[in-house]
């Protein structure tokens, strides 16, 4: 985004430490995403709000769906209410890019790859909340003129993804493999997912921010699926040693396969992923080696 000429600010419950680790940021504000009054003026207004904030991942949302709704769904409604009153430096309302889930909103695939018109039948609370936000955005545009786009993102990975978190299988696996630690495999490792490199995600954000067509929802993914076993095998090949697996019971909210159809993004956003999977994993390993 910064390379495309945007001044990029981060609003989050926590700050990036050290700040130099995210050199594209113009500044950071520590605040809840829904508390617009706490961050709007400090960011000097905004032309585009890219909304990635969430307090849950699929496992935690299913464990406490009431909290997921209270924080994320109600929080999004508060965000929309606050943005109605805001104006950009150009005199218009800010546009909103909502980063939804390219896996959780669809549920168990009826066909693969999954296009944007695939039935949406979430298998867990996380997907239900993401889908509910998408519908509220549609209503907000119809009733209050909000300019928005929804990006149904697959599984992003790459530099600056925290390897100690509970989300981001490539970062977590790569970090543990580098340090000789076992990786947790839920089931037999045959679950297939779609992965997209972080720089390609950023390019998709730029394209969506500039989009003026009629479509509102876009899949953003790598367009190809890789199993957990393939990820581990790629790491073993790049590292030159085996990776220990800790096998756990399969989780009911994990669809067996999820690969996104990205033809709409290619045709209307003129976007496509450019970083091959193996190259992206190698770059991720190189960055992780720089961490203490």
Order of alpha helices (4+ residues) and beta strands (2+ residues): beta-beta-alpha-beta-alpha-alpha-alpha-beta-alpha-beta-beta-alpha-beta-beta-alpha-beta-beta-alpha-beta-alpha
